[in-house]
Amino acid sequence: MDPFEAYAQQVTEKICRHFGIPAPKVKIDPSFCGNAIACYYNGTIYLSSPEAIREEVILHELLHYALDMGYAAYECETCGSPMILNGSSHVKCYVCGEEYEVKAYPGGGMEDFLLGLAVGTFILAPFIYVPVFRSWAVEKISKGLRVAKERVEEALRK
């Protein structure tokens, strides 16, 4: 392993230990991320150069990794830096040291999923089968797609 990649992996593992999550693979590949300094793809953090081995760069890419892997991500109310949670209700900001007691993960748990399923099944779905509501929904979706297409075409013309 390249010594720079080994160092980048050590930095990543240090940050991941702080958050209690498994570390992703880290590679240095100047051609992978285009013009970006770093990017995350499919379980691997790619850095454009050894100069990109900085905690703030790796922390940003770890947010993408944490969301991809299903970990909850929060933002510190004091300094705005990202915080990643892994099953603990007590969390401390990595940057400013502010401590929080987290009540619930964003996106909810099984109860929220079942509630959403019930609302969708018993309240929203029947309206789709009523012809008036179905035609209204098709009209609104078609209009939204038409407006989006027009805006994209306008942007391409400029």
Helices and strands as residue ranges (DSSP letters): H 3-19, E 25-28, E 38-41, E 44-47, G 50-52, H 55-68, E 72-75, E 82-85, E 90-92, E 99-101, H 110-119, I 120-124, H 125-129, H 131-157
